């Protein structure tokens, strides 16, 4: 450690809501160089390489072949898929010196489809699975929590190519199980939850989530049947709607009733008998690169909350923002008294529960006035009807009817059934057994490497520092010399160091001229699985001190047995992790696909 590039820190620079991130900085694992941009120091990079080793091994185990795709992509591929025009400023666009449009890839579906188009010609070349470990850039407006949400990051991407949906389903099931093996080998407990396909597209997606209070994702979980989903995609059992015969539309004065709470108090009606209007706007970039704004008026029942992700999916808009008061007025509506009754120039999106309910109270689009007995089909029409409400704690599980609860989590991996969304757009086809050309059926499977490290640091720590699992720790043993190098203890420590490396044990040697307390504190912060201390007492007794970082158990081991004892302990630590790798019971939606 006397020549190590990077020093441990007594306190972490800056602020972060993640204690694990603070420890990564204190342990000389990484340094921040810009907003959402980090550099890995030697200890951190060794850990990253260990994580990548686990990823490579498990992807190869299920038939993956490693490739490397460029970070800079021709924009033409993204234009062919349409995402060049639908993805917002998170996608970094630029031009080269010849004026050609390029992008910094935030994901590689377009590029891998281009490769599939060039390399796959016949059904005899399918299925195929390729993967890479590659740098990405997403110009995220809100980096947070260290490595949890960054702008530049390394992803493990895997992509499958199949002849049909049945082949994709088999690949998807294999990846689902492989992900649990990967995370368990790394030492991270995760839950698999249904998720929204988002900008990726496709028919089915699952997130692998580490449950933690610092997570930015809200999950809905049923403890009775095991249902779990990201709030963006979660369904729930909705109450039975009122289906009384349509009553006559009537105006009623409601001065100051600009919220559902104020409206229900003024009219003495339950929120379930009201309709709530949400005014949103989507920016759509046309193929000539002009931007068109689409106004969206969404309607949910007053006792429900709107889910913007579900709304965006219905109208096929990647990003939504609140409409301004001027824009609301432009479509003939009034904020606080809004409804779809009488509006023009807006796409009307109605929740299925509103569509099934009758005689709701809704805004009259006039200041201080509401309407009684508003009904879809008579008083207004909908461009889209679907589930656009957000599930909440206490709602009924859609699977079994039990009560849902919420939890916070960090998404560390996600898998998608893309289908033919990209192959059709970019012309990736194969000849089937009858000589017909068909689009390749694709899947996508990603894990954020840095985010995985951040979650591991959050999971494996105590008040003294990190406690990294043996599978991903930068070294396995922290050799602490409690004397100077020129002493008998120093000579003994150097010999043990060499013998350990010869035996295949990875050792970090603290040979610095520091006090024992400083060295022990740094060993705890770095958090290697085992600490081996050698000093004057060791020389006198003929034994070294071995300490387990997690249990804190310390024992004296004769020098003649030190190497064998450490090899045995490392093997035992690995065996403990291997014992957690068990077959996964697939949920219904994965088994059925």
HELIX and SHEET records of a PDB file:
HELIX    1   1 UNK A   19  UNK A   26  1                                   8    
HELIX    2   2 UNK A   42  UNK A   61  1                                  20    
HELIX    3   3 UNK A   75  UNK A   81  1                                   7    
HELIX    4   4 UNK A   83  UNK A   86  1                                   4    
HELIX    5   5 UNK A  109  UNK A  119  1                                  11    
HELIX    6   6 UNK A  123  UNK A  125  5                                   3    
HELIX    7   7 UNK A  146  UNK A  148  5                                   3    
HELIX    8   8 UNK A  165  UNK A  186  1                                  22    
HELIX    9   9 UNK A  198  UNK A  200  5                                   3    
HELIX   10  10 UNK A  260  UNK A  267  1                                   8    
HELIX   11  11 UNK A  271  UNK A  273  5                                   3    
HELIX   12  12 UNK A  308  UNK A  315  1                                   8    
HELIX   13  13 UNK A  325  UNK A  330  1                                   6    
HELIX   14  14 UNK A  352  UNK A  356  1                                   5    
HELIX   15  15 UNK A  421  UNK A  426  1                                   6    
HELIX   16  16 UNK A  449  UNK A  459  1                                  11    
HELIX   17  17 UNK A  488  UNK A  502  1                                  15    
HELIX   18  18 UNK A  516  UNK A  526  1                                  11    
HELIX   19  19 UNK A  536  UNK A  541  1                                   6    
HELIX   20  20 UNK A  559  UNK A  578  1                                  20    
HELIX   21  21 UNK A  588  UNK A  591  1                                   4    
SHEET    1   A 2 UNK A  30  UNK A  34  0                                        
SHEET    2   A 2 UNK A  37  UNK A  40 -1                                        
SHEET    1   B 7 UNK A  65  UNK A  66  0                                        
SHEET    2   B 7 UNK A 128  UNK A 137  1                                        
SHEET    3   B 7 UNK A 152  UNK A 162 -1                                        
SHEET    4   B 7 UNK A 441  UNK A 448 -1                                        
SHEET    5   B 7 UNK A 405  UNK A 419 -1                                        
SHEET    6   B 7 UNK A 204  UNK A 211 -1                                        
SHEET    7   B 7 UNK A 191  UNK A 194 -1                                        
SHEET    1   C 7 UNK A  65  UNK A  66  0                                        
SHEET    2   C 7 UNK A 128  UNK A 137  1                                        
SHEET    3   C 7 UNK A 152  UNK A 162 -1                                        
SHEET    4   C 7 UNK A 441  UNK A 448 -1                                        
SHEET    5   C 7 UNK A 405  UNK A 419 -1                                        
SHEET    6   C 7 UNK A 217  UNK A 221 -1                                        
SHEET    7   C 7 UNK A 228  UNK A 230 -1                                        
SHEET    1   D 3 UNK A  72  UNK A  74  0                                        
SHEET    2   D 3 UNK A 101  UNK A 104 -1                                        
SHEET    3   D 3 UNK A  92  UNK A  95 -1                                        
SHEET    1   E 3 UNK A 250  UNK A 253  0                                        
SHEET    2   E 3 UNK A 369  UNK A 374 -1                                        
SHEET    3   E 3 UNK A 360  UNK A 366 -1                                        
SHEET    1   F 5 UNK A 321  UNK A 322  0                                        
SHEET    2   F 5 UNK A 275  UNK A 285 -1                                        
SHEET    3   F 5 UNK A 291  UNK A 301 -1                                        
SHEET    4   F 5 UNK A 347  UNK A 351  1                                        
SHEET    5   F 5 UNK A 384  UNK A 386  1                                        
SHEET    1   G 2 UNK A 429  UNK A 431  0                                        
SHEET    2   G 2 UNK A 437  UNK A 439 -1                                        
SHEET    1   H 5 UNK A 507  UNK A 510  0                                        
SHEET    2   H 5 UNK A 477  UNK A 481  1                                        
SHEET    3   H 5 UNK A 530  UNK A 534  1                                        
SHEET    4   H 5 UNK A 543  UNK A 548 -1                                        
SHEET    5   H 5 UNK A 554  UNK A 558 -1                                        
END                                                                             
